[in-house]
Amino acid sequence: MKVLNLKPTKGISRENFIFRGIMELSIWDLGGQELYMERHFSENKRELVFSEVSAAVFMVDSAAEEPKLEDTFGKFLKYLFEFSPEVGNVYVLINKTDLQESKEDDIYELLIKDLTDDLKSKIAFTPVSVKEGSAQHRLIEILDFKIQQNTLALQRLGKIRHLLDQLKINTHSEFLLFNQPDGLLIASTIGKFESPSLQFIKFEIGSLDSNIYQIFSKIMELSDSSISPLELSTVIYESEHNYILVKEVSNGTVLMVVTKEKTIGTFNAVMNDLNGEDFQNLKKFLSRDDF
């Protein structure tokens, strides 16, 4: 999210989110409000909150005075390992280290001073900044690690890669599938590929497209042909030596195709692929309810 103008949380904010098009997350933002923190640790809520945790991330503000921080962190660890003993590592993000008033060293010493050696070995501390983006990158690393541990997620990822490889075979092109909500890469035909998170513009008909539709409708009327809605399906870019095609697939995913050469034959091969059986198979797989 863009955080520079983000307003403080009022009440509770909840959002379901699909990370990299594979892992479903339910995100609860309590804004650090003491009322909800106390409820988290209350006897009738703690088991519900801390059961079946697959990834535990504790974020602390290094530039704010929080008298109850040590107590809160202690309760967090106690109930986490009581109700989710299989959780493994705990990730502690010490935020706002970009600020001059940051006291990350003091925060680290405070949180670690009473921990046993066993607990220390399970906790990874990382200084971060949400404003500068390092907190987001660290969270992406954590979630990617959880995907690598998840058999079902790996199976889904393997199937997607296979379908992309099928698209690549006849086109002399590389295919990259991005997740629209977070702009992160899901899979590609070129192996390991790292890029900044893409900022997608939603594919919607704007004023120009509305004008185009009016012209299209008039032509169809004059030619006595049926009129159907227009949708922005494929955007085509070109460089000196390549075509780049961007196409919405389904489930909030966007496919990018980069041709290795700029010829009509290559372009036609890609367009045939995007209208053929292999692309339809990819689209059906990404549209499945259990995906």
Long-range contacts (C-beta under 8 A, 24 or more apart in sequence): 3-130, 3-131, 4-131, 9-33, 12-36, 17-181, 17-182, 18-179, 18-181, 18-251, 18-252, 19-143, 19-179, 19-182, 19-184, 20-143, 20-144, 20-147, 20-179, 20-182, 20-184, 20-185, 20-186, 21-177, 21-179, 21-186, 21-251, 21-252, 21-253, 21-286, 22-147, 22-153, 22-156, 22-157, 22-186, 23-143, 23-146, 23-147, 23-150, 23-153, 25-143, 32-61, 34-68, 37-72, 41-75, 41-79, 46-79, 46-83, 47-83, 49-79, 50-79, 50-80, 50-82, 50-83, 50-84, 51-83, 51-84, 52-84, 53-80, 53-83, 53-84, 53-87, 54-87, 54-146, 55-87, 55-91, 55-142, 55-143, 55-146, 56-80, 56-84, 56-87, 56-89, 56-90, 56-91, 57-90, 57-91, 57-92, 57-93, 57-139, 57-142, 58-90, 58-91, 58-92, 58-93, 59-92, 59-93, 59-95, 59-135, 60-92, 60-93, 60-94, 60-95, 60-107, 60-111, 61-95, 61-96, 62-94, 62-95, 62-96, 62-97, 62-99, 62-102, 62-103, 62-104, 62-107, 62-127, 63-96, 63-99, 63-101, 63-102, 63-103, 64-96, 69-107, 69-110, 69-111, 70-110, 70-111, 70-114, 73-111, 74-114, 77-115, 77-119, 88-122, 89-122, 89-123, 89-124, 90-122, 90-123, 90-124, 91-123, 91-124, 91-126, 91-138, 91-142, 92-123, 92-124, 92-125, 92-126, 93-126, 93-128, 93-135, 93-138, 93-139, 94-125, 94-126, 94-127, 94-128, 95-128, 95-129, 95-130, 95-135, 96-129, 96-130, 96-131, 97-127, 97-128, 97-129, 98-129, 98-131, 98-132, 136-197, 140-184, 156-291, 157-186, 157-187, 159-285, 160-186, 160-187, 160-282, 160-285, 160-286, 161-187, 161-189, 163-278, 163-281, 163-282, 163-285, 164-188, 164-189, 164-282, 165-189, 166-278, 166-281, 167-273, 167-278, 167-279, 167-282, 170-269, 170-272, 170-273, 171-257, 171-259, 171-266, 171-269, 171-270, 171-273, 172-259, 172-260, 172-261, 172-266, 172-269, 173-257, 173-258, 173-259, 173-260, 173-266, 173-269, 173-270, 174-257, 174-258, 174-260, 175-255, 175-256, 175-257, 176-255, 176-256, 176-257, 176-258, 177-249, 177-253, 177-254, 177-255, 177-256, 178-253, 178-254, 178-255, 178-256, 179-252, 179-253, 179-254, 180-248, 180-252, 180-253, 180-254, 181-252, 186-253, 200-254, 203-231, 203-232, 203-248, 204-232, 205-230, 205-231, 205-232, 234-274, 238-262, 243-267, 243-270, 245-270, 245-274, 247-274, 249-282, 249-283, 249-286, 250-283, 250-286, 250-287, 251-286, 251-287, 251-291, 253-286, 255-282
